[in-house]
């Protein structure tokens, strides 16, 4: 996961609508089942899925009243904590 990518997607959601990202996630999740995909392509799709899912989590925190910067930092701390465990 990359914080700049997540931040960019959060900005997109704020300027547009989270439904665009949700529908894109659903499309990518369906696409990943395609048997002819190469490992590198699956890795890229997986990274996109992770970043978009993370952005949706951050956006949910913002909707609940958390400051954007704090929401981003809290999310990345949770991710780092789960990796370090």
PDB file as gemmi writes it, atoms N, CA and C in Angstrom:
CRYST1    1.000    1.000    1.000  90.00  90.00  90.00 P 1                      
ATOM      1  N   UNK A   1       0.839  -1.170   0.000  1.00  0.00           N  
ATOM      2  CA  UNK A   1       0.000   0.000   0.000  1.00  0.00           C  
ATOM      3  C   UNK A   1       0.881   1.229   0.000  1.00  0.00           C  
ATOM      4  N   UNK A   2       0.413   2.199  -0.745  1.00  0.00           N  
ATOM      5  CA  UNK A   2       1.181   3.434  -0.833  1.00  0.00           C  
ATOM      6  C   UNK A   2       0.299   4.599  -0.404  1.00  0.00           C  
ATOM      7  N   UNK A   3       0.753   5.325   0.593  1.00  0.00           N  
ATOM      8  CA  UNK A   3      -0.007   6.435   1.146  1.00  0.00           C  
ATOM      9  C   UNK A   3      -0.354   7.494   0.093  1.00  0.00           C  
ATOM     10  N   UNK A   4       0.563   7.890  -0.797  1.00  0.00           N  
ATOM     11  CA  UNK A   4       0.191   8.891  -1.803  1.00  0.00           C  
ATOM     12  C   UNK A   4      -0.952   8.420  -2.716  1.00  0.00           C  
ATOM     13  N   UNK A   5      -0.963   7.138  -3.035  1.00  0.00           N  
ATOM     14  CA  UNK A   5      -2.030   6.593  -3.878  1.00  0.00           C  
ATOM     15  C   UNK A   5      -3.350   6.608  -3.118  1.00  0.00           C  
ATOM     16  N   UNK A   6      -3.312   6.178  -1.860  1.00  0.00           N  
ATOM     17  CA  UNK A   6      -4.523   6.166  -1.038  1.00  0.00           C  
ATOM     18  C   UNK A   6      -5.056   7.585  -0.870  1.00  0.00           C  
ATOM     19  N   UNK A   7      -4.167   8.529  -0.608  1.00  0.00           N  
ATOM     20  CA  UNK A   7      -4.568   9.929  -0.453  1.00  0.00           C  
ATOM     21  C   UNK A   7      -5.222  10.451  -1.735  1.00  0.00           C  
ATOM     22  N   UNK A   8      -4.656  10.110  -2.866  1.00  0.00           N  
ATOM     23  CA  UNK A   8      -5.204  10.545  -4.158  1.00  0.00           C  
ATOM     24  C   UNK A   8      -6.608   9.962  -4.372  1.00  0.00           C  
ATOM     25  N   UNK A   9      -6.781   8.707  -4.043  1.00  0.00           N  
ATOM     26  CA  UNK A   9      -8.094   8.070  -4.199  1.00  0.00           C  
ATOM     27  C   UNK A   9      -9.103   8.692  -3.237  1.00  0.00           C  
ATOM     28  N   UNK A  10      -8.685   9.003  -2.014  1.00  0.00           N  
ATOM     29  CA  UNK A  10      -9.578   9.674  -1.062  1.00  0.00           C  
ATOM     30  C   UNK A  10     -10.016  11.022  -1.629  1.00  0.00           C  
ATOM     31  N   UNK A  11      -9.078  11.762  -2.208  1.00  0.00           N  
ATOM     32  CA  UNK A  11      -9.431  13.042  -2.840  1.00  0.00           C  
ATOM     33  C   UNK A  11     -10.434  12.830  -3.964  1.00  0.00           C  
ATOM     34  N   UNK A  12     -10.243  11.793  -4.745  1.00  0.00           N  
ATOM     35  CA  UNK A  12     -11.181  11.484  -5.825  1.00  0.00           C  
ATOM     36  C   UNK A  12     -12.575  11.223  -5.257  1.00  0.00           C  
ATOM     37  N   UNK A  13     -12.634  10.433  -4.195  1.00  0.00           N  
ATOM     38  CA  UNK A  13     -13.924  10.121  -3.566  1.00  0.00           C  
ATOM     39  C   UNK A  13     -14.595  11.403  -3.078  1.00  0.00           C  
ATOM     40  N   UNK A  14     -13.816  12.272  -2.440  1.00  0.00           N  
ATOM     41  CA  UNK A  14     -14.369  13.522  -1.928  1.00  0.00           C  
ATOM     42  C   UNK A  14     -14.906  14.408  -3.047  1.00  0.00           C  
ATOM     43  N   UNK A  15     -14.241  14.389  -4.183  1.00  0.00           N  
ATOM     44  CA  UNK A  15     -14.645  15.237  -5.310  1.00  0.00           C  
ATOM     45  C   UNK A  15     -15.732  14.615  -6.175  1.00  0.00           C  
ATOM     46  N   UNK A  16     -15.922  13.333  -6.059  1.00  0.00           N  
ATOM     47  CA  UNK A  16     -16.881  12.629  -6.908  1.00  0.00           C  
ATOM     48  C   UNK A  16     -17.860  11.855  -6.041  1.00  0.00           C  
ATOM     49  N   UNK A  17     -17.642  10.574  -5.915  1.00  0.00           N  
ATOM     50  CA  UNK A  17     -18.550   9.728  -5.150  1.00  0.00           C  
ATOM     51  C   UNK A  17     -17.847   8.406  -4.878  1.00  0.00           C  
ATOM     52  N   UNK A  18     -18.033   7.864  -3.691  1.00  0.00           N  
ATOM     53  CA  UNK A  18     -17.363   6.608  -3.359  1.00  0.00           C  
ATOM     54  C   UNK A  18     -17.881   5.435  -4.182  1.00  0.00           C  
ATOM     55  N   UNK A  19     -19.078   5.579  -4.763  1.00  0.00           N  
ATOM     56  CA  UNK A  19     -19.621   4.500  -5.598  1.00  0.00           C  
ATOM     57  C   UNK A  19     -18.721   4.166  -6.783  1.00  0.00           C  
ATOM     58  N   UNK A  20     -18.025   5.164  -7.327  1.00  0.00           N  
ATOM     59  CA  UNK A  20     -17.100   4.900  -8.436  1.00  0.00           C  
ATOM     60  C   UNK A  20     -16.010   3.920  -8.005  1.00  0.00           C  
ATOM     61  N   UNK A  21     -15.475   4.136  -6.815  1.00  0.00           N  
ATOM     62  CA  UNK A  21     -14.397   3.278  -6.322  1.00  0.00           C  
ATOM     63  C   UNK A  21     -14.942   1.894  -5.975  1.00  0.00           C  
ATOM     64  N   UNK A  22     -16.124   1.843  -5.372  1.00  0.00           N  
ATOM     65  CA  UNK A  22     -16.732   0.556  -5.035  1.00  0.00           C  
ATOM     66  C   UNK A  22     -16.961  -0.263  -6.302  1.00  0.00           C  
ATOM     67  N   UNK A  23     -17.485   0.368  -7.336  1.00  0.00           N  
ATOM     68  CA  UNK A  23     -17.739  -0.348  -8.594  1.00  0.00           C  
ATOM     69  C   UNK A  23     -16.440  -0.773  -9.268  1.00  0.00           C  
ATOM     70  N   UNK A  24     -15.416   0.050  -9.159  1.00  0.00           N  
ATOM     71  CA  UNK A  24     -14.113  -0.321  -9.720  1.00  0.00           C  
ATOM     72  C   UNK A  24     -13.533  -1.516  -8.972  1.00  0.00           C  
ATOM     73  N   UNK A  25     -13.679  -1.516  -7.653  1.00  0.00           N  
ATOM     74  CA  UNK A  25     -13.230  -2.668  -6.851  1.00  0.00           C  
ATOM     75  C   UNK A  25     -13.930  -3.944  -7.293  1.00  0.00           C  
ATOM     76  N   UNK A  26     -15.230  -3.856  -7.473  1.00  0.00           N  
ATOM     77  CA  UNK A  26     -15.997  -5.034  -7.901  1.00  0.00           C  
ATOM     78  C   UNK A  26     -15.525  -5.523  -9.270  1.00  0.00           C  
ATOM     79  N   UNK A  27     -15.233  -4.594 -10.152  1.00  0.00           N  
ATOM     80  CA  UNK A  27     -14.753  -4.958 -11.491  1.00  0.00           C  
ATOM     81  C   UNK A  27     -13.396  -5.649 -11.403  1.00  0.00           C  
ATOM     82  N   UNK A  28     -12.478  -5.079 -10.621  1.00  0.00           N  
ATOM     83  CA  UNK A  28     -11.145  -5.662 -10.482  1.00  0.00           C  
ATOM     84  C   UNK A  28     -11.200  -7.028  -9.800  1.00  0.00           C  
ATOM     85  N   UNK A  29     -12.075  -7.153  -8.790  1.00  0.00           N  
ATOM     86  CA  UNK A  29     -12.223  -8.452  -8.128  1.00  0.00           C  
ATOM     87  C   UNK A  29     -12.722  -9.512  -9.097  1.00  0.00           C  
ATOM     88  N   UNK A  30     -13.596  -9.137  -9.990  1.00  0.00           N  
ATOM     89  CA  UNK A  30     -14.079 -10.076 -11.000  1.00  0.00           C  
ATOM     90  C   UNK A  30     -12.975 -10.394 -12.017  1.00  0.00           C  
ATOM     91  N   UNK A  31     -12.221  -9.373 -12.402  1.00  0.00           N  
ATOM     92  CA  UNK A  31     -11.167  -9.538 -13.407  1.00  0.00           C  
ATOM     93  C   UNK A  31     -10.058 -10.455 -12.920  1.00  0.00           C  
ATOM     94  N   UNK A  32      -9.791 -10.444 -11.639  1.00  0.00           N  
ATOM     95  CA  UNK A  32      -8.667 -11.226 -11.094  1.00  0.00           C  
ATOM     96  C   UNK A  32      -8.881 -12.728 -11.281  1.00  0.00           C  
ATOM     97  N   UNK A  33     -10.124 -13.134 -11.529  1.00  0.00           N  
ATOM     98  CA  UNK A  33     -10.417 -14.551 -11.764  1.00  0.00           C  
ATOM     99  C   UNK A  33     -10.072 -15.019 -13.178  1.00  0.00           C  
ATOM    100  N   UNK A  34      -9.709 -14.089 -14.045  1.00  0.00           N  
ATOM    101  CA  UNK A  34      -9.377 -14.432 -15.423  1.00  0.00           C  
ATOM    102  C   UNK A  34      -8.126 -15.308 -15.451  1.00  0.00           C  
ATOM    103  N   UNK A  35      -8.247 -16.491 -15.993  1.00  0.00           N  
ATOM    104  CA  UNK A  35      -7.153 -17.467 -15.962  1.00  0.00           C  
ATOM    105  C   UNK A  35      -5.938 -17.072 -16.803  1.00  0.00           C  
ATOM    106  N   UNK A  36      -6.134 -16.238 -17.806  1.00  0.00           N  
ATOM    107  CA  UNK A  36      -5.024 -15.888 -18.693  1.00  0.00           C  
ATOM    108  C   UNK A  36      -4.154 -14.746 -18.153  1.00  0.00           C  
ATOM    109  N   UNK A  37      -4.461 -14.231 -16.981  1.00  0.00           N  
ATOM    110  CA  UNK A  37      -3.637 -13.168 -16.411  1.00  0.00           C  
ATOM    111  C   UNK A  37      -2.282 -13.713 -15.977  1.00  0.00           C  
ATOM    112  N   UNK A  38      -1.251 -12.911 -16.211  1.00  0.00           N  
ATOM    113  CA  UNK A  38       0.098 -13.257 -15.766  1.00  0.00           C  
ATOM    114  C   UNK A  38       0.248 -12.865 -14.294  1.00  0.00           C  
ATOM    115  N   UNK A  39       1.216 -13.448 -13.637  1.00  0.00           N  
ATOM    116  CA  UNK A  39       1.464 -13.154 -12.219  1.00  0.00           C  
ATOM    117  C   UNK A  39       1.678 -11.662 -11.980  1.00  0.00           C  
ATOM    118  N   UNK A  40       2.418 -11.009 -12.871  1.00  0.00           N  
ATOM    119  CA  UNK A  40       2.681  -9.582 -12.721  1.00  0.00           C  
ATOM    120  C   UNK A  40       1.388  -8.783 -12.790  1.00  0.00           C  
ATOM    121  N   UNK A  41       0.482  -9.175 -13.661  1.00  0.00           N  
ATOM    122  CA  UNK A  41      -0.796  -8.482 -13.804  1.00  0.00           C  
ATOM    123  C   UNK A  41      -1.664  -8.687 -12.562  1.00  0.00           C  
ATOM    124  N   UNK A  42      -1.635  -9.890 -12.033  1.00  0.00           N  
ATOM    125  CA  UNK A  42      -2.381 -10.171 -10.800  1.00  0.00           C  
ATOM    126  C   UNK A  42      -1.824  -9.340  -9.644  1.00  0.00           C  
ATOM    127  N   UNK A  43      -0.497  -9.203  -9.591  1.00  0.00           N  
ATOM    128  CA  UNK A  43       0.129  -8.391  -8.548  1.00  0.00           C  
ATOM    129  C   UNK A  43      -0.322  -6.929  -8.636  1.00  0.00           C  
ATOM    130  N   UNK A  44      -0.374  -6.392  -9.852  1.00  0.00           N  
ATOM    131  CA  UNK A  44      -0.794  -4.999 -10.054  1.00  0.00           C  
ATOM    132  C   UNK A  44      -2.254  -4.822  -9.638  1.00  0.00           C  
ATOM    133  N   UNK A  45      -3.100  -5.743 -10.054  1.00  0.00           N  
ATOM    134  CA  UNK A  45      -4.516  -5.671  -9.678  1.00  0.00           C  
ATOM    135  C   UNK A  45      -4.657  -5.778  -8.157  1.00  0.00           C  
ATOM    136  N   UNK A  46      -3.902  -6.664  -7.546  1.00  0.00           N  
ATOM    137  CA  UNK A  46      -3.935  -6.814  -6.091  1.00  0.00           C  
ATOM    138  C   UNK A  46      -3.522  -5.533  -5.378  1.00  0.00           C  
ATOM    139  N   UNK A  47      -2.508  -4.878  -5.885  1.00  0.00           N  
ATOM    140  CA  UNK A  47      -2.054  -3.611  -5.296  1.00  0.00           C  
ATOM    141  C   UNK A  47      -3.130  -2.537  -5.442  1.00  0.00           C  
ATOM    142  N   UNK A  48      -3.764  -2.480  -6.601  1.00  0.00           N  
ATOM    143  CA  UNK A  48      -4.863  -1.529  -6.800  1.00  0.00           C  
ATOM    144  C   UNK A  48      -6.015  -1.812  -5.840  1.00  0.00           C  
ATOM    145  N   UNK A  49      -6.355  -3.082  -5.696  1.00  0.00           N  
ATOM    146  CA  UNK A  49      -7.423  -3.456  -4.772  1.00  0.00           C  
ATOM    147  C   UNK A  49      -7.082  -3.023  -3.340  1.00  0.00           C  
ATOM    148  N   UNK A  50      -5.858  -3.251  -2.927  1.00  0.00           N  
ATOM    149  CA  UNK A  50      -5.436  -2.869  -1.571  1.00  0.00           C  
ATOM    150  C   UNK A  50      -5.524  -1.367  -1.358  1.00  0.00           C  
ATOM    151  N   UNK A  51      -5.026  -0.609  -2.313  1.00  0.00           N  
ATOM    152  CA  UNK A  51      -5.045   0.846  -2.183  1.00  0.00           C  
ATOM    153  C   UNK A  51      -6.469   1.397  -2.191  1.00  0.00           C  
ATOM    154  N   UNK A  52      -7.318   0.864  -3.043  1.00  0.00           N  
ATOM    155  CA  UNK A  52      -8.698   1.344  -3.103  1.00  0.00           C  
ATOM    156  C   UNK A  52      -9.466   0.966  -1.844  1.00  0.00           C  
ATOM    157  N   UNK A  53      -9.255  -0.239  -1.353  1.00  0.00           N  
ATOM    158  CA  UNK A  53      -9.906  -0.658  -0.111  1.00  0.00           C  
ATOM    159  C   UNK A  53      -9.446   0.212   1.054  1.00  0.00           C  
ATOM    160  N   UNK A  54      -8.168   0.492   1.084  1.00  0.00           N  
ATOM    161  CA  UNK A  54      -7.625   1.367   2.127  1.00  0.00           C  
ATOM    162  C   UNK A  54      -8.212   2.763   2.049  1.00  0.00           C  
ATOM    163  N   UNK A  55      -8.343   3.283   0.840  1.00  0.00           N  
ATOM    164  CA  UNK A  55      -8.920   4.618   0.658  1.00  0.00           C  
ATOM    165  C   UNK A  55     -10.362   4.659   1.140  1.00  0.00           C  
ATOM    166  N   UNK A  56     -11.110   3.600   0.877  1.00  0.00           N  
ATOM    167  CA  UNK A  56     -12.488   3.548   1.357  1.00  0.00           C  
ATOM    168  C   UNK A  56     -12.541   3.541   2.886  1.00  0.00           C  
ATOM    169  N   UNK A  57     -11.611   2.827   3.521  1.00  0.00           N  
ATOM    170  CA  UNK A  57     -11.554   2.815   4.987  1.00  0.00           C  
ATOM    171  C   UNK A  57     -11.229   4.202   5.526  1.00  0.00           C  
ATOM    172  N   UNK A  58     -10.262   4.865   4.909  1.00  0.00           N  
ATOM    173  CA  UNK A  58      -9.884   6.216   5.331  1.00  0.00           C  
ATOM    174  C   UNK A  58     -11.063   7.169   5.140  1.00  0.00           C  
ATOM    175  N   UNK A  59     -11.737   7.069   4.009  1.00  0.00           N  
ATOM    176  CA  UNK A  59     -12.874   7.938   3.730  1.00  0.00           C  
ATOM    177  C   UNK A  59     -13.985   7.719   4.750  1.00  0.00           C  
ATOM    178  N   UNK A  60     -14.201   6.471   5.156  1.00  0.00           N  
ATOM    179  CA  UNK A  60     -15.220   6.177   6.167  1.00  0.00           C  
ATOM    180  C   UNK A  60     -14.869   6.879   7.482  1.00  0.00           C  
ATOM    181  N   UNK A  61     -13.594   6.862   7.851  1.00  0.00           N  
ATOM    182  CA  UNK A  61     -13.161   7.560   9.065  1.00  0.00           C  
ATOM    183  C   UNK A  61     -13.404   9.060   8.949  1.00  0.00           C  
ATOM    184  N   UNK A  62     -13.124   9.608   7.781  1.00  0.00           N  
ATOM    185  CA  UNK A  62     -13.348  11.042   7.556  1.00  0.00           C  
ATOM    186  C   UNK A  62     -14.834  11.360   7.686  1.00  0.00           C  
ATOM    187  N   UNK A  63     -15.687  10.495   7.119  1.00  0.00           N  
ATOM    188  CA  UNK A  63     -17.134  10.705   7.235  1.00  0.00           C  
ATOM    189  C   UNK A  63     -17.592  10.658   8.687  1.00  0.00           C  
ATOM    190  N   UNK A  64     -16.877   9.908   9.502  1.00  0.00           N  
ATOM    191  CA  UNK A  64     -17.222   9.794  10.927  1.00  0.00           C  
ATOM    192  C   UNK A  64     -16.641  10.940  11.752  1.00  0.00           C  
ATOM    193  N   UNK A  65     -15.968  11.881  11.090  1.00  0.00           N  
ATOM    194  CA  UNK A  65     -15.499  13.082  11.771  1.00  0.00           C  
ATOM    195  C   UNK A  65     -14.009  13.157  12.049  1.00  0.00           C  
ATOM    196  N   UNK A  66     -13.262  12.153  11.652  1.00  0.00           N  
ATOM    197  CA  UNK A  66     -11.811  12.173  11.867  1.00  0.00           C  
ATOM    198  C   UNK A  66     -11.176  13.087  10.827  1.00  0.00           C  
ATOM    199  N   UNK A  67     -10.228  13.897  11.272  1.00  0.00           N  
ATOM    200  CA  UNK A  67      -9.463  14.758  10.362  1.00  0.00           C  
ATOM    201  C   UNK A  67      -8.776  13.898   9.289  1.00  0.00           C  
ATOM    202  N   UNK A  68      -8.723  14.407   8.073  1.00  0.00           N  
ATOM    203  CA  UNK A  68      -8.171  13.626   6.958  1.00  0.00           C  
ATOM    204  C   UNK A  68      -6.746  13.150   7.237  1.00  0.00           C  
ATOM    205  N   UNK A  69      -5.896  14.049   7.691  1.00  0.00           N  
ATOM    206  CA  UNK A  69      -4.505  13.673   7.955  1.00  0.00           C  
ATOM    207  C   UNK A  69      -4.430  12.603   9.038  1.00  0.00           C  
ATOM    208  N   UNK A  70      -5.225  12.777  10.091  1.00  0.00           N  
ATOM    209  CA  UNK A  70      -5.244  11.789  11.173  1.00  0.00           C  
ATOM    210  C   UNK A  70      -5.782  10.456  10.680  1.00  0.00           C  
ATOM    211  N   UNK A  71      -6.816  10.493   9.847  1.00  0.00           N  
ATOM    212  CA  UNK A  71      -7.389   9.250   9.307  1.00  0.00           C  
ATOM    213  C   UNK A  71      -6.354   8.499   8.472  1.00  0.00           C  
ATOM    214  N   UNK A  72      -5.613   9.223   7.648  1.00  0.00           N  
ATOM    215  CA  UNK A  72      -4.568   8.603   6.824  1.00  0.00           C  
ATOM    216  C   UNK A  72      -3.469   8.013   7.709  1.00  0.00           C  
ATOM    217  N   UNK A  73      -3.025   8.792   8.693  1.00  0.00           N  
ATOM    218  CA  UNK A  73      -1.954   8.320   9.588  1.00  0.00           C  
ATOM    219  C   UNK A  73      -2.396   7.121  10.416  1.00  0.00           C  
ATOM    220  N   UNK A  74      -3.620   7.175  10.943  1.00  0.00           N  
ATOM    221  CA  UNK A  74      -4.133   6.051  11.727  1.00  0.00           C  
ATOM    222  C   UNK A  74      -4.216   4.784  10.887  1.00  0.00           C  
ATOM    223  N   UNK A  75      -4.665   4.929   9.656  1.00  0.00           N  
ATOM    224  CA  UNK A  75      -4.773   3.764   8.776  1.00  0.00           C  
ATOM    225  C   UNK A  75      -3.397   3.161   8.522  1.00  0.00           C  
ATOM    226  N   UNK A  76      -2.430   3.996   8.199  1.00  0.00           N  
ATOM    227  CA  UNK A  76      -1.095   3.478   7.909  1.00  0.00           C  
ATOM    228  C   UNK A  76      -0.457   2.851   9.151  1.00  0.00           C  
ATOM    229  N   UNK A  77      -0.743   3.394  10.340  1.00  0.00           N  
ATOM    230  CA  UNK A  77      -0.225   2.776  11.567  1.00  0.00           C  
ATOM    231  C   UNK A  77      -0.819   1.385  11.758  1.00  0.00           C  
ATOM    232  N   UNK A  78      -2.131   1.252  11.469  1.00  0.00           N  
ATOM    233  CA  UNK A  78      -2.765  -0.074  11.589  1.00  0.00           C  
ATOM    234  C   UNK A  78      -2.144  -1.045  10.592  1.00  0.00           C  
ATOM    235  N   UNK A  79      -1.896  -0.582   9.393  1.00  0.00           N  
ATOM    236  CA  UNK A  79      -1.298  -1.447   8.366  1.00  0.00           C  
ATOM    237  C   UNK A  79       0.110  -1.856   8.802  1.00  0.00           C  
ATOM    238  N   UNK A  80       0.904  -0.892   9.250  1.00  0.00           N  
ATOM    239  CA  UNK A  80       2.263  -1.203   9.690  1.00  0.00           C  
ATOM    240  C   UNK A  80       2.244  -2.144  10.884  1.00  0.00           C  
ATOM    241  N   UNK A  81       1.307  -1.943  11.795  1.00  0.00           N  
ATOM    242  CA  UNK A  81       1.188  -2.800  12.956  1.00  0.00           C  
ATOM    243  C   UNK A  81       0.862  -4.226  12.585  1.00  0.00           C  
ATOM    244  N   UNK A  82       0.021  -4.394  11.570  1.00  0.00           N  
ATOM    245  CA  UNK A  82      -0.336  -5.752  11.154  1.00  0.00           C  
ATOM    246  C   UNK A  82       0.812  -6.424  10.405  1.00  0.00           C  
ATOM    247  N   UNK A  83       1.643  -5.642   9.759  1.00  0.00           N  
ATOM    248  CA  UNK A  83       2.793  -6.194   9.049  1.00  0.00           C  
ATOM    249  C   UNK A  83       3.880  -6.587  10.041  1.00  0.00           C  
ATOM    250  N   UNK A  84       4.072  -5.753  11.071  1.00  0.00           N  
ATOM    251  CA  UNK A  84       5.124  -6.011  12.059  1.00  0.00           C  
ATOM    252  C   UNK A  84       4.797  -7.192  12.973  1.00  0.00           C  
ATOM    253  N   UNK A  85       3.524  -7.522  13.094  1.00  0.00           N  
ATOM    254  CA  UNK A  85       3.113  -8.604  14.004  1.00  0.00           C  
ATOM    255  C   UNK A  85       3.518  -9.961  13.518  1.00  0.00           C  
TER     256      UNK A  85                                                      
END                                                                             
